[in-house]
Amino acid sequence: MILGNQVEWALHCVMILAFAPEGKLLNSRALAEFHGVPKEYLSKCLQLLSQAGLVKTTSGPYGGYSLAKAPDKISFLDVVEAVEGTTKTFKCNEIRRNNPCLAKSDRKFSGLCDIAAVMHEADEAWRQSLRRRKISDITNYLTDGVSKETVKNFEGWLNEN
């Protein structure tokens, strides 16, 4: 399974918004420049986050984005599903029914294919792991190991944007 670039972008934007002071709005241009990604594509990503209720959008010349929920109420899965959707990562097309060696009496399949069952179990384990992890899990220690200068530069960037 490969997640699209927008998942990475969305997670990083949510992280930055989690660090922004209360009431601070960041626009898509500033977020795109910060991450070095195309503004048009990032804007679509931010719209998906807004539609999912993870970020609030304020329009106008001083508008922008802020978190709609506290960082400890937003899971990594919330962000992934906002961008990628909730469709399972494996789709069983029941190709087992195409087996030319099956006797007619063995062609009655009931229940989920054993392969699909394993794949769905793996999908749920992955989602459960992301469901348990909250944005606050990282924001609580994101600046650990970063120089004071970098923290100061980031705080300055937040104030300017």
N, C-alpha and C positions, 0 to 999 in steps of 0.2 A: 504494500500500500504506500502510495506517495501522496502526501498532502500538498496542496498548492502553495505558492509563495504567499498568498494572501493570509494564510493561517499564521505564518511567522510575522507578517506585518501587523496583523490584528493583535497578536499577543504582545508585541513590543509597544504598540500604541496604547493598549490597555495598561501596560506597566507604567508608561509615562503619565497617563492620565491619573493613575493611582498615586503618583508622587506629586501631582499638581496640588497647590494649596486650594482649600475650599473656595468655591466660586470662580476659580480660574478656568477659562475656556481656551482651548488650543485649536487652531484651525487646521484644515487638511494641508494647506501649503506648508505651514511650519512643521507639521509631523512628517510630511513627505521629504522635505529638505533635511530634517534631522536624520532620517533613515536612508536617504539617498535612493528613494524609490519614486516612480512616476505618480504625480499628484492625481491624475485622472483615475488610475487603478486603485490608489489608496482611498480616494473618495468613495468609490463603490464599496470597498471593504468597510469603511466607516458607516456607510448607509446600512449595510447588513447588520453591523453591531447595533445600530440604532433601532432597526426593525425588530431585533431580538430583545430589545429592552436593556441592553448592557451599557450603552452610552446614551446621553442626552444630547440633542442637537439644538443649538440656538442659532437662528439665522440673523442676518444683518451684518453691517460693517464690522461690528465688534463681536460677532458670533463665533461659534466654534463648538467643540466637543468637551464633555466632561463625563465622568462615570455616573451611571444611573443608579448604581448599587455600590455598597462598600466592597473593597477588595476581598474581604473574607466571605462575601456572598456570591462571588463570581468564580466559577470553576474553570479550569482549562478546557473541559469538555464544553461548557457553555460557549466559549469563544470559538472552538473548533466547529461546533455544530452551527453556530451563527453563520460562519463563512462557508463551510462545506456541506451543510445539511445533515440530516439524521439517517440517511440511507445506510444500511449495513454495508460493510466493506466487501462482503462476498455475496454474490448472487448465484444461487444454484439454478441451473437450467434443466435439471433432471436428465442429464445425458445418459445416466445409467439405464434409462428406458430404451436407448438405442443399441444396446448390446445384442449383436446378432446371434450369440450363443445361447441366449436364454430360452429355456423350454417355455411353452405357452403357460404352463402352470406356475412358472416363476415370474411372470410379467405383472403380477398383482403387487404393486408397491404401496405400502401404507406407511405413513409417518415420514419423518424427515430423513433424507439421505444421511448416512453415517458421516460422510465427508463434510456435508453442509453443517451437520451438528458440531463437528470439531471446529470448523471455521467460524461459526456463529459464537461458539464458546470463547474462542480467541478474541473475536471482535468485542464481546461483552467485557472480557477481562481488560482489554485496552481502554474501553470507555470507562469502566469502573475506576481504573487507575487515574485517568484524567478527571473524573468526577470528584475523586477524593482530594485532588490537589487544587488549592485555591490560589488566586492571584496574590493574596497576602502572604502565602508561603514563601514567595520570592521577594516581594517588596520589603518584607521584614529584614532581609539581610543582603539586599542587592548592592548596597554600597560598601559592604565588608570587603576588604582587600583592595579597595579603590582609593587612590590618593585623595587627600583633602582638596588638592587643586582641581581634580576632576569633579568632585562633588560641588565645589564652589562654582566651577564653570557651568555645570548642569543647572544649579540654582539660578545663576545669572541668565542662562538661556530661558528657563521657565519664566523669569520676570520680564524678559524682553519680548516674549511671544505670547 
